Amino acid sequence: MTLDQLPIGQTAAITAVGGQGALRCRLLDMGLTPRTLVTIRKTAPMGDPIELHIRSYELTIRLEDARTIWVCPQPDQFRGAGCESCPRQASCDSVPPPLQQSREVVR
């Protein structure tokens, strides 16, 4: 699942950061890195942008950018051992499909 699909108030672990070039570098610089916990705090009245709680600070990003960030809704299990140990691995939607994954995706 991508970050824009996460319900308000739920915490997830980032599994992959997509995007290309300067956008991807900017997302990583803001602290949106794999295995980091992120919580959706609130959305703007029209739904865009969204406010995140990450690394003990608040960050606001556009929905378009949130669609490039893949998250696992079971953060404790993912942060412990990654996708390899997850019982949902066969039906998991927390990792980008290979066709959409760019060569720059960090795991």
N, C-alpha and C positions, 0 to 999 in steps of 0.2 A: 504494500500500500504506500501511497505517497503522502507527504506531510499535509497536503491540502485536504486529504480525506480523513484525517484524525479528528475525532470529536473534541469539542471544547472541554478542557479539564483533564483529558487523558494524557498520560505520559508514555513515551515510546523511545526506543533507541534508534539512532540513525544507523542505517546499514550501508548506504551508498549515497554519494553526492554526484549528480549528473551535471548537465550544462556543459558549456564549452568556453574556452579562452578566459577572458577577463571576468565573466559572470561566475564561473566555477571557482576561480581564484578568490574572488570577493566573498563568496559564500564560505569557503574554507577559512579565510581570514577573519570572518565574523564569528568563528567558533563552531560552525556547523560541520563537524567532522565525524567520521564513522565511530560508533560505539559511545557517542555522547547522548545523554538523556535530554529530551526536549518535551515541553508541555505546552499545549495550546492554551493561552490565557483568555483571549477574547478576539472577536472580530469587529471590524468597523461596521457601522449600520448597514451599508450596502454589501457587506461580505468581503470586501477587499480594501485594505490589507488585513493581515492577521498578526496578532501579538503573541510572541513565544517567550517562554521562560527557559533559558539555557545558560548553564555555567554561572548561576547566581546573578544573572542580569536579564533585563527585558529587551527583546529584539523584535522589531516590526519588519515583516517582509511581504512582498506582493504574492498573490496566489499563483501567478505565473512562475515565480521562482520556487515556491513551495512544491510545485508539481515536479521539479527536478530532483527532489530529495526523497529518498526511499527510507521508510522507517519500519521497525518491528514493534507491534503493539505489546509484546511481552518482553519488556526491557531487561528484567533481571536475568532471565534465561539467556537472552542474546549476549548481554555483556559478559556473562560467565564463560561461555564457550563458543559463541557464534552460532551460525546457522546449522553447522554440522551436527549438533547435539539436540536440535529442536524436534519434538515429536510431530510438529506440523510441517516438517520440511517438504513432504511430497505435495502438499496443497498450499504452500506458503506463497503469499503475494507481497512479501517484504523485500524481495530482491528483484531488481530490474530484469525483464526478459532479455536473453542474449542479443536479440535483434535491436533492442533499444539502447543497449549498454554501449557507451563509447569507450574507446581505449583509455580514456583518462579517469574512469571511475575507480575510486580508491576503496578498498575493503578493509 
